[in-house]
Every structure is written in C-alpha cells, then in structure tokens.
Amino acid sequence: METTGETIRDEETEKILVSIYENENCNDPEYYIKALGDKKLSKVLKKRYGIIVNHKKIYRMRKELGLLRKYKKHAKHARKRPKNHEVSEQNKY
C-alpha cells in the first residue's frame, strides 16, 4: 500500500494491532511480527498497511490493549577483583 497522507482513526490502527496479535498460525510470516518492538512495528505498519504511526503512540495503544510483553531485568555481572591485594596508596590496588 502507498501512504496517502490521510488521517486514520486510532480504532482502525488498534484493530490492525489486535489482528496481528491474534494470529496463532506459526507458519504464517506475519506471526512473528508480534515479537517486534514498537519502532520496528511502526515500520511494518508503514510498509504493509501504509499507515504512518509514531512508535510512542504504538506503545500507548499496546499498553491500553494489554498487548505488551513482560520484560526481564538482567542482572549485572560483578566486577572481578583480586582477592589478595595490598593497599599502599589511595585509589590503588
């Protein structure tokens, strides 16, 4: 589709998002679109549907519809420091 510059109602965009997330056929190439983030999803909507939507607006819509994934907090690695060190001066090991 080509972008025509017309404004599209939020309800129509929400219908498209819901249809993307309801797809359960893993053999369909559009099944994996729901694994994308908001920025890439906005690019997909522009290419496939001809809709120009900001990624922040997509995030708000997904949040309202309950389509957000839960993100895990990654633990930071502890710094490895020498066990037997002598401190002879300040700020030195």
Backbone as JSON, one array per atom type, in Angstrom:
{
  "sequence": "METTGETIRDEETEKILVSIYENENCNDPEYYIKALGDKKLSKVLKKRYGIIVNHKKIYRMRKELGLLRKYKKHAKHARKRPKNHEVSEQNKY",
  "N": [[0.82, -1.18, 0.0], [0.36, 2.29, -0.55], [1.25, 5.3, 1.1], [-1.12, 7.76, 1.71], [-1.45, 10.07, 3.1], [-3.7, 10.6, 4.53], [-5.57, 11.0, 7.55], [-5.92, 8.5, 9.98], [-8.17, 6.82, 12.05], [-7.72, 6.04, 15.51], [-8.95, 3.72, 16.34], [-9.04, 2.07, 14.1], [-6.34, 1.52, 13.71], [-5.87, 0.18, 16.09], [-7.44, -2.09, 15.66], [-5.96, -3.34, 13.66], [-3.6, -3.89, 15.06], [-4.59, -5.67, 17.01], [-5.42, -7.75, 15.34], [-2.96, -8.6, 14.4], [-1.79, -9.61, 16.73], [-3.54, -11.65, 17.4], [-3.05, -13.69, 15.69], [-2.35, -17.04, 15.4], [-1.14, -18.92, 13.84], [1.8, -20.4, 13.25], [3.11, -20.85, 10.9], [2.56, -18.8, 9.25], [3.98, -15.89, 7.86], [3.46, -13.42, 9.06], [3.08, -14.0, 11.68], [5.31, -13.68, 13.29], [5.6, -10.99, 13.57], [4.58, -9.94, 15.87], [6.55, -10.24, 17.72], [8.22, -8.16, 17.45], [9.61, -4.96, 18.37], [8.36, -1.67, 19.31], [9.33, 0.35, 17.59], [10.17, -1.03, 15.26], [7.77, -2.18, 14.63], [6.27, 0.03, 13.9], [7.49, 0.62, 11.49], [6.78, -1.64, 10.02], [4.0, -1.33, 9.88], [3.92, 0.92, 8.29], [5.07, -0.01, 5.88], [3.5, -2.31, 5.11], [0.77, -1.69, 5.54], [0.5, 0.96, 4.95], [0.32, 2.95, 6.85], [1.25, 5.65, 8.77], [2.6, 5.81, 11.8], [3.66, 6.95, 14.93], [6.2, 5.5, 17.01], [5.9, 5.79, 19.73], [3.2, 6.2, 20.07], [2.23, 3.75, 19.24], [3.22, 2.2, 21.31], [1.66, 3.2, 23.47], [-0.9, 2.44, 22.61], [-0.66, -0.38, 22.55], [-0.23, -0.79, 25.23], [-2.67, 0.04, 26.35], [-4.34, -1.88, 25.22], [-3.4, -4.17, 26.35], [-1.31, -5.65, 25.25], [1.38, -5.76, 25.68], [4.59, -7.19, 26.26], [6.11, -8.93, 29.01], [9.02, -7.76, 30.39], [12.25, -8.92, 31.27], [14.43, -8.19, 33.95], [17.82, -7.83, 33.63], [20.52, -9.22, 35.34], [23.4, -7.6, 36.57], [26.85, -8.22, 35.98], [29.18, -9.01, 38.47], [32.09, -7.19, 39.36], [35.28, -8.52, 38.79], [37.71, -8.77, 41.11], [41.01, -8.71, 42.41], [41.76, -11.08, 44.96], [43.73, -11.19, 46.95], [45.17, -8.48, 47.71], [47.17, -5.65, 48.34], [46.77, -2.53, 49.84], [48.48, 0.21, 49.25], [48.51, 2.86, 48.65], [46.15, 5.54, 48.26], [43.32, 4.9, 46.18], [44.48, 2.83, 44.72], [45.22, -0.57, 43.95]],
  "CA": [[0.0, 0.0, 0.0], [1.06, 3.55, -0.53], [0.73, 6.25, 2.06], [-1.85, 8.83, 1.03], [-1.44, 11.25, 3.94], [-4.97, 10.76, 5.22], [-5.54, 10.62, 8.95], [-6.63, 7.26, 10.27], [-8.63, 6.8, 13.43], [-6.97, 5.13, 16.38], [-9.66, 2.44, 16.42], [-8.63, 1.24, 12.97], [-4.99, 1.06, 14.0], [-5.99, -0.81, 17.16], [-7.94, -3.32, 15.06], [-4.84, -3.97, 12.96], [-2.71, -4.44, 16.09], [-5.23, -6.84, 17.61], [-5.39, -8.84, 14.36], [-1.59, -9.12, 14.36], [-1.51, -10.37, 17.95], [-4.42, -12.82, 17.49], [-2.59, -14.71, 14.74], [-1.76, -18.19, 16.1], [-0.54, -19.82, 12.85], [3.24, -20.13, 13.25], [3.61, -20.96, 9.52], [2.28, -17.52, 8.6], [5.09, -14.97, 8.11], [3.04, -12.31, 9.91], [3.02, -14.48, 13.05], [6.48, -13.22, 14.02], [5.59, -9.53, 13.7], [4.26, -9.57, 17.25], [7.77, -10.3, 18.53], [8.99, -6.94, 17.2], [9.4, -3.82, 19.27], [7.47, -0.62, 18.82], [9.92, 1.07, 16.46], [10.1, -1.87, 14.07], [6.35, -2.37, 14.32], [5.81, 1.21, 13.17], [7.99, 0.47, 10.12], [5.96, -2.67, 9.37], [2.7, -0.73, 9.58], [4.1, 1.84, 7.17], [5.33, -0.77, 4.65], [2.44, -3.25, 4.72], [-0.58, -1.14, 5.6], [0.5, 2.35, 4.51], [-0.07, 3.79, 7.98], [2.38, 6.27, 9.45], [2.29, 5.95, 13.23], [4.83, 7.11, 15.78], [6.4, 4.32, 17.85], [5.4, 6.07, 21.08], [1.76, 6.0, 20.02], [2.03, 2.3, 19.19], [3.44, 1.71, 22.67], [0.49, 3.55, 24.27], [-2.03, 1.6, 22.17], [-0.42, -1.74, 23.02], [-0.39, -0.78, 26.68], [-4.11, 0.1, 26.62], [-4.97, -3.14, 24.79], [-2.82, -5.28, 27.11], [-0.53, -6.47, 24.33], [2.8, -5.63, 25.98], [5.25, -8.36, 26.83], [6.82, -8.66, 30.24], [10.46, -7.73, 30.18], [13.04, -9.38, 32.4], [15.57, -7.36, 34.32], [19.04, -8.62, 33.55], [21.44, -8.97, 36.44], [24.72, -7.13, 36.17], [27.95, -9.07, 36.42], [30.02, -8.4, 39.48], [33.47, -6.97, 38.91], [36.25, -9.46, 39.34], [38.83, -8.06, 41.7], [41.95, -9.64, 43.03], [41.41, -11.4, 46.35], [44.85, -10.84, 47.84], [45.84, -7.27, 47.26], [47.55, -4.74, 49.42], [46.52, -1.13, 49.53], [49.61, 1.01, 49.75], [48.14, 4.26, 48.5], [44.74, 5.73, 47.99], [42.87, 4.63, 44.8], [45.32, 1.82, 44.06], [45.07, -1.91, 44.49]],
  "C": [[0.87, 1.25, 0.0], [0.43, 4.47, 0.51], [0.1, 7.42, 1.32], [-1.85, 10.12, 1.85], [-2.74, 11.51, 4.66], [-4.81, 10.35, 6.68], [-6.4, 9.39, 9.17], [-6.99, 7.27, 11.75], [-7.83, 5.77, 14.22], [-7.64, 3.76, 16.46], [-9.26, 1.51, 15.29], [-7.22, 0.69, 13.18], [-5.02, 0.0, 15.09], [-6.51, -2.13, 16.63], [-6.82, -4.07, 14.35], [-3.89, -4.6, 13.97], [-3.29, -5.69, 16.72], [-5.2, -8.02, 16.63], [-3.99, -9.44, 14.24], [-1.34, -10.02, 15.55], [-2.43, -11.58, 18.12], [-3.99, -13.95, 16.58], [-1.86, -15.82, 15.49], [-1.09, -19.18, 15.15], [0.95, -19.51, 12.73], [3.85, -20.29, 11.85], [3.37, -19.68, 8.72], [3.43, -16.56, 8.89], [4.72, -13.79, 9.01], [2.93, -12.71, 11.38], [4.15, -13.87, 13.89], [6.56, -11.7, 14.15], [5.33, -9.13, 15.15], [5.47, -9.67, 18.18], [8.61, -9.04, 18.37], [8.69, -5.89, 18.26], [8.55, -2.76, 18.6], [8.03, 0.1, 17.6], [9.83, 0.25, 15.17], [8.66, -2.12, 13.66], [5.79, -1.18, 13.57], [6.3, 1.16, 11.72], [7.17, -0.56, 9.35], [4.6, -2.11, 9.0], [2.8, 0.23, 8.39], [4.27, 1.08, 5.86], [4.12, -1.57, 4.18], [1.06, -2.61, 4.62], [-0.65, 0.31, 5.15], [0.09, 3.33, 5.59], [1.2, 4.34, 8.63], [1.97, 6.54, 10.88], [3.6, 6.04, 13.99], [4.96, 5.89, 16.71], [5.91, 4.54, 19.28], [3.88, 5.88, 21.15], [1.43, 4.51, 19.97], [2.21, 1.71, 20.59], [2.23, 1.99, 23.55], [-0.71, 2.69, 23.91], [-1.87, 0.17, 22.67], [-0.61, -1.83, 24.52], [-1.86, -0.77, 27.06], [-4.8, -1.22, 26.29], [-4.43, -4.35, 25.55], [-1.98, -6.2, 26.25], [0.98, -6.37, 24.58], [3.34, -6.92, 26.57], [5.88, -7.96, 28.16], [8.31, -8.76, 29.96], [11.17, -8.18, 31.44], [14.15, -8.37, 32.68], [16.79, -8.26, 34.33], [19.97, -8.22, 34.68], [22.79, -8.53, 35.89], [25.77, -8.08, 36.72], [28.78, -8.31, 37.44], [31.43, -8.23, 38.93], [34.38, -7.99, 39.57], [37.45, -8.67, 39.82], [39.77, -9.07, 42.33], [41.63, -9.85, 44.51], [42.51, -10.96, 47.32], [45.56, -9.62, 47.28], [46.13, -6.39, 48.47], [47.31, -3.31, 48.96], [47.65, -0.32, 50.14], [49.31, 2.5, 49.66], [46.65, 4.32, 48.22], [44.45, 5.51, 46.5], [43.8, 3.7, 44.05], [45.06, 0.49, 44.71], [46.38, -2.42, 45.02]]
}
